[in-house]
């Protein structure tokens, strides 16, 4: 049985005039979709937990990362069926997702499904009531695991720099930096915890972090594979 998430989403902030931000309550399973060479199709199940019908639109995007920016580009690599539908109160809808792009390397492909609630007739001025962004990963047969190169930089905006040199994404949570005096620094919270294959991400500290080149430090985090503890020195 798939893990699921109960999603309570409020309007995204582009409601027009004085229209209220209606809440919508959904149960979605799975919350991350993984496809492979042996299983290039998957399903998503959405249950409407509200007392009113809702209309949804699902679109697929290629997902890449440039430093701290997540970039989404339209793609035809994912076949989504149905792409638009309505769900009655208490009812469920199954969405089928098929990867149509052959894998030409040993690097995992990353996508995002954007699930948007469409406005009703009484809310015609609303662009979207809410949006859910779901990760989709397409894994090659012989995939190299995530391989993280850790670095701490003192120059410019002080940060922990994570470079994923492997073929699979990693998910990093609870990131922190321990100084020799026992002080623990926590970087600004990232928009999402993933570092995709081949991507470099910067987890920046406040300007008052006080890091200096040559300082011995220890990086702590929680990754997919378990706790992370890395000793290094601060770079210029």
C-alpha positions as CSV (number, residue, x, y, z in Angstrom):
1,X,0.0,0.0,0.0
2,X,1.3,3.4,-1.0
3,X,2.1,6.0,1.6
4,X,-0.2,9.0,1.4
5,X,-0.5,12.6,2.4
6,X,-3.5,14.5,3.5
7,X,-3.1,17.8,1.7
8,X,-4.9,20.9,3.0
9,X,-4.0,23.7,0.6
10,X,-5.1,27.4,0.7
11,X,-5.2,29.8,-2.2
12,X,-1.8,30.7,-3.6
13,X,-2.2,34.4,-3.1
14,X,-3.4,35.5,-6.6
15,X,-7.1,35.7,-5.6
16,X,-8.8,38.7,-7.3
17,X,-10.7,41.3,-5.5
18,X,-12.3,40.2,-2.2
19,X,-12.8,36.6,-3.1
20,X,-12.2,34.3,-0.1
21,X,-9.3,31.8,-0.1
22,X,-11.3,28.5,0.0
23,X,-9.5,25.5,1.4
24,X,-9.4,22.2,-0.4
25,X,-8.6,18.9,1.4
26,X,-7.1,16.0,-0.5
27,X,-5.6,12.6,0.2
28,X,-2.8,11.8,-2.3
29,X,-0.8,8.6,-2.8
30,X,2.1,8.3,-3.4
31,X,3.7,11.6,-2.6
32,X,6.7,10.8,-4.8
33,X,6.4,8.7,-8.0
34,X,9.4,6.5,-9.0
35,X,9.6,5.0,-12.5
36,X,12.2,2.8,-14.0
37,X,13.2,0.9,-17.2
38,X,11.2,-2.1,-16.0
39,X,8.3,0.0,-14.8
40,X,7.8,3.1,-17.0
41,X,4.2,3.6,-15.8
42,X,2.8,4.5,-12.4
43,X,-0.5,5.7,-10.9
44,X,-1.5,8.5,-8.5
45,X,-4.7,8.3,-6.5
46,X,-6.4,11.5,-5.3
47,X,-9.3,11.4,-2.9
48,X,-11.5,14.5,-2.5
49,X,-12.1,14.8,1.3
50,X,-14.1,18.0,0.9
51,X,-17.9,18.4,0.8
52,X,-17.9,19.9,-2.7
53,X,-16.7,18.7,-6.1
54,X,-13.4,20.0,-7.4
55,X,-11.8,20.2,-10.9
56,X,-8.1,19.5,-11.3
57,X,-5.5,19.8,-14.1
58,X,-2.2,17.8,-14.1
59,X,0.8,18.8,-16.2
60,X,4.3,17.4,-16.4
61,X,7.6,19.4,-16.4
62,X,11.2,18.6,-16.7
63,X,12.9,19.5,-13.5
64,X,16.5,20.8,-13.2
65,X,18.4,22.8,-10.6
66,X,20.8,25.7,-11.1
67,X,22.3,26.7,-7.7
68,X,19.3,27.4,-5.6
69,X,16.8,27.8,-8.4
70,X,14.5,25.0,-9.4
71,X,13.7,25.2,-13.1
72,X,10.7,23.7,-14.7
73,X,10.4,23.3,-18.4
74,X,7.4,22.0,-20.4
75,X,8.0,18.4,-21.6
76,X,6.2,15.8,-23.6
77,X,8.3,13.0,-22.0
78,X,5.4,12.2,-19.6
79,X,2.0,11.0,-20.8
80,X,-0.6,11.9,-18.2
81,X,-4.1,10.4,-18.3
82,X,-6.5,12.0,-17.7
83,X,-4.9,15.5,-17.7
84,X,-8.1,17.2,-16.5
85,X,-10.9,15.8,-14.4
86,X,-13.5,16.5,-11.7
87,X,-13.8,14.6,-8.4
88,X,-17.1,14.5,-6.4
89,X,-17.1,14.7,-2.6
90,X,-15.7,11.5,-1.1
91,X,-14.7,10.1,-4.5
92,X,-11.3,9.2,-5.9
93,X,-9.5,9.7,-9.2
94,X,-6.7,7.5,-10.5
95,X,-4.1,9.3,-12.7
96,X,-1.8,7.2,-14.9
97,X,1.7,8.6,-15.7
98,X,3.9,7.0,-18.4
99,X,7.4,7.9,-19.3
100,X,7.9,8.2,-23.0
101,X,11.6,9.3,-23.0
102,X,14.2,6.6,-23.4
103,X,17.1,6.7,-21.0
104,X,20.4,7.3,-22.7
105,X,22.6,7.6,-19.6
106,X,23.1,6.2,-16.1
107,X,21.7,9.4,-14.6
108,X,18.2,9.6,-13.1
109,X,15.8,11.9,-14.8
110,X,13.7,14.3,-12.7
111,X,10.3,15.7,-13.4
112,X,7.6,17.6,-11.5
113,X,3.8,17.1,-11.8
114,X,1.9,20.3,-11.1
115,X,-1.6,19.5,-9.9
116,X,-3.7,22.7,-10.1
117,X,-7.3,23.1,-8.8
118,X,-9.3,25.0,-11.4
119,X,-11.7,27.7,-10.3
120,X,-15.5,27.2,-10.4
121,X,-17.8,29.5,-12.3
122,X,-18.3,31.7,-9.3
123,X,-14.5,32.2,-9.1
124,X,-13.7,32.9,-12.7
125,X,-11.2,35.6,-11.8
126,X,-9.0,33.2,-9.9
127,X,-6.0,31.8,-11.9
128,X,-5.7,28.7,-9.7
129,X,-7.0,27.9,-6.2
130,X,-4.0,25.9,-5.2
131,X,-1.1,24.0,-6.6
132,X,0.6,20.7,-5.6
133,X,4.1,20.0,-6.9
134,X,4.9,16.3,-6.9
135,X,8.4,14.9,-7.8
136,X,8.6,12.1,-10.4
137,X,11.9,10.2,-10.9
138,X,12.8,8.0,-13.8
139,X,15.7,5.7,-12.9
140,X,18.0,3.9,-15.3
141,X,18.8,0.2,-15.0
142,X,22.4,0.8,-13.8
143,X,22.3,3.9,-11.8
144,X,25.2,5.3,-9.7
145,X,24.1,6.3,-6.2
146,X,24.2,9.9,-5.0
147,X,27.7,11.1,-4.4
148,X,27.9,14.3,-2.4
149,X,30.9,16.7,-2.3
150,X,30.6,18.9,0.7
151,X,32.2,22.4,1.0
152,X,31.8,25.4,3.3
153,X,32.6,28.8,1.9
154,X,33.5,31.9,3.8
155,X,33.7,34.4,0.9
156,X,30.7,36.4,-0.3
157,X,27.6,34.8,1.0
158,X,28.7,32.2,3.5
159,X,27.2,28.9,2.8
160,X,27.4,25.1,2.8
161,X,27.8,24.0,-0.8
162,X,26.5,20.6,-1.8
163,X,27.5,19.2,-5.2
164,X,25.8,15.9,-6.2
165,X,28.3,14.2,-8.4
166,X,26.4,10.9,-8.5
167,X,23.6,9.6,-10.8
168,X,20.7,9.8,-8.3
169,X,19.1,12.6,-6.3
170,X,19.5,12.9,-2.6
171,X,17.2,14.5,0.0
172,X,18.9,16.5,2.8
173,X,17.1,17.6,6.0
174,X,18.2,19.1,9.3
175,X,21.3,20.6,7.8
176,X,23.7,22.4,10.3
177,X,27.3,23.4,10.9
178,X,29.2,22.8,14.1
179,X,32.0,25.2,15.0
180,X,35.1,24.4,17.2
181,X,33.6,26.3,20.1
182,X,30.5,24.1,20.0
183,X,28.3,26.7,18.4
184,X,25.8,25.2,15.9
185,X,24.9,27.3,12.8
186,X,21.7,26.5,10.8
187,X,21.4,27.8,7.2
188,X,18.3,29.4,5.8
189,X,15.6,26.8,5.0
190,X,15.7,25.7,1.3
191,X,12.6,25.8,-0.8
192,X,12.9,22.0,-1.2
193,X,15.2,19.4,0.3
194,X,16.4,17.7,-2.9
195,X,19.8,17.9,-4.6
196,X,19.3,16.4,-8.1
197,X,21.9,14.3,-9.9
198,X,24.6,16.6,-11.2
199,X,23.3,19.6,-9.4
200,X,25.1,22.1,-7.0
201,X,23.1,23.7,-4.2
202,X,24.1,26.5,-1.8
203,X,22.6,26.6,1.7
204,X,23.4,30.1,2.8
205,X,23.8,31.4,6.4
206,X,22.9,34.9,7.7
207,X,25.6,37.5,7.1
208,X,26.6,37.3,10.8
209,X,27.8,33.7,10.6
210,X,31.4,34.8,11.1
211,X,33.1,31.9,9.2
212,X,36.8,32.3,8.3
213,X,38.9,30.4,5.8
214,X,40.8,27.5,7.4
215,X,38.4,27.1,10.3
216,X,37.8,23.4,11.1
217,X,34.0,22.6,11.1
218,X,31.7,19.7,11.0
219,X,28.6,19.4,8.8
220,X,25.5,17.5,10.0
221,X,22.5,16.5,8.0
222,X,19.9,13.7,7.6
223,X,20.0,12.1,4.1
224,X,18.0,9.3,2.4
225,X,20.7,6.9,3.5
226,X,20.8,8.1,7.1
227,X,22.7,10.6,9.3
228,X,25.5,12.6,7.7
229,X,28.6,13.8,9.6
230,X,31.4,15.4,7.6
231,X,34.6,17.1,8.9
232,X,36.1,19.8,6.7
233,X,37.7,23.2,6.8
234,X,36.2,26.4,5.6
235,X,37.2,27.5,2.1
236,X,37.9,31.2,1.2
